[in-house]
Amino acid sequence: EGNLKIVLRGVSNTVEGDDHLARVMLNGTPLNGEVQWDGTDQAVLEVPFAQSLLAGTENGELAAVTLEVQGEVLSNAAHKYSLFYIESVEFSYDRKMYAQDNALRIHDAPQGVVTVSGFSSYDIQVIEAPNTPDAAWRKNLTISEAAGGGYQVSFVSTGGDYQLSAAPVTVMPEPDYPSRLLSRRNRAEYLIIAPRSLQQSAEALSDYRATLYRTQIIWLQDIYDVFSGGRVDSEAIEEFLAYVHSHWQQVPEYVVLFGRGTLDHPDRKGFDESMIPLRMAATPWGLIGSDNRYADVDGDYVPDFSIGRIAVSTNAAGLAYVDKLTAYDTEPAADWTAHAAVVADDPDPDAGDFHANSDQIAAILTGYNMTVDKLYHPDGQVRNSLLANWAAGEYGFVNYDGHGGRTQLGKSSENFLKAGDVAALGNGSHLPVFSALTCAAGDSSYPGVLSLGDTLSLQVDGGAVAAFVPTGLSLDGPAHQLNIAFVNALVGEGKSVGMAARSALEEADISGMVPFMFDVYNVAGDPAVKMKRLEGYRISDGVSLEIKK
């Protein structure tokens, strides 16, 4: 028998008692065992399996393995669900002592003489207890030609783990560029944090914004070198921004995280997309990624910078976004810039009166002399009207209130707008600012899945120019409160998207919003983007409406 050990971490916490039940299938065969647990606790599912379920090669190498972890919701109540992550998987199985690609890792080796073949070189090295403080090169190795060709090594094992390799061990040094992060003479209005792998596009963004602001790029590795001893650590970014706020000669208004972040920052899945790590925050339903946490210097939940993330993973995508900003900024204001869509899901007694909320937002926008299309479900053809008008470049602002998810607006049966629709919009440089008071529409934390908010902001020939979107589950009342303040600041006061988001959070702090909601709503795209308005349309004294409790 082999043994399978899976470490799981709960994310959602929606019911009293246990939330999650997990089982596992190996190569399509259910294994005998399950685990159930509560909330955000860790759980371990450990089950034996017959090695006949594993396919292998003639040399004992393990072929492809399909592992399926199945979850089950432990409640039939409405709006209850189970969400958990797989933290680690460990397979233990017997195999031939044969190297693959000139290397073999032996776990719990048997005591006595061990012989490993399959090496193409005579220069074979053996490390005992690798990746531990007791790691040591083994001597007294017997290396000879193997009967089937190549070379083999024999040594006396005392048990434990061994790492064998015939591949040359080459250490490639990386240059360490000197930095001036700690200089108190540093000045910036617009600060870009980026990995050096995105240097070309980060410099293009800096050059473009330098026409309006004093810009500065800080390379991510320099932050790690100074604040975390060179280790990849999200806390180092937070500590750096706290230092900037208290010590730099000029504190920037804008902070741009130039690079996507996912839960797979070590890139175990091979997407090569996580550039700047996520900063995690706790909510009643589990952990979410929140860039606002990076910008909260004094611990009051309110960001002390206007922060946003441009979630690119390549220089090509970064350059395309800079071109998109340029096209938007040079597009003349016209009737479309004073035209808004206010989209609403049907009212839900358990979630919120989305029609009433949207009526208030529409009244505010109308007060600022904007023409408003009210697209309310189920009263009209919301999806068809929204897609057609957006594609025609008719909107300068789009607001949504209702149910949603990571890649869609509306429930799965509604799908008012999906991430898959964005590529076909083709609205060119007629780019709206997008605001979504929903759940998770800005959550790009899952490897290989870009959120609706980021998809809209990064779409090269359309979509939106920037977005104010949630990265986790949201509460209707506080979200509506934020939305009113955001719209007043963005449209009425002419503030940038980042400043409007920050202003809305500051106003929510005064009114006593529940703390976790400060982490939920973040800016996708450049926080310095300002919504286009025709001359004479802006009203600066604001519009206030009473918020229904």
Secondary structure by P-SEA (a helix, b strand, c coil): cbbbbbbbbbcccccccccbbbbbbcccccccccccccccbbbbbbbbbbcccccccccccccbbbbbbbbbbccccccbbbbbbbcbbbbbbbbcccccccbbbbccccccbbbbccccccbbbbbcccccccbbbbcbbbbbbcccccbbbbbbbcccbbbbbcccbbbbbbbbcccccccccccccbbbbbcccaaaaaaaaaaaaccccbbbbbbaaaaaaccccccccaaaaaaaaaaaaccccccccbbbccbbbccccccccccccccccccccccccbbbbbccccccccccccccccccccccccaaaaaaaaaaaaaaaaccccccccbbbbbbccccccccaaaaaaaaaaaaaaaabbbbbbbcccccaaaaaaaaaaaaccccbbbbbcccccccccccccccccccccccccccccccbbbbcccccccccccccccaaaaaaacccccccccccccccccaaaaaaaaaaaaaaaccccccaaaaaaaaaaaaaaacccccccccccccccccbbbbbccccccccbbbbbbcc
